[in-house]
């Protein structure tokens, strides 16, 4: 699994009371989550390598009006290389007097 952190800038308008985050993976709705208006960090989400992820964020004001969605789409790719191998070493085993 690939773990991504989803973020967005804070709302532009002061009367926003909720932020609604929609996550669609490979065409299937996965999450519809409601956050307080001061949320800019939506936390961690897990995806598989090559998942096509579509995220939409809608702000809702105190009268129930909803903004146009801000959208973002990406393909989840494993771009993190493995850690560097441990320390290499050499140990003298013997001398060969026949060479």
HELIX and SHEET records of a PDB file:
SHEET    1   A 2 UNK A   2  UNK A   7  0                                        
SHEET    2   A 2 UNK A  41  UNK A  47 -1                                        
SHEET    1   B 4 UNK A  28  UNK A  36  0                                        
SHEET    2   B 4 UNK A  16  UNK A  25 -1                                        
SHEET    3   B 4 UNK A  52  UNK A  61 -1                                        
SHEET    4   B 4 UNK A  70  UNK A  75 -1                                        
END                                                                             
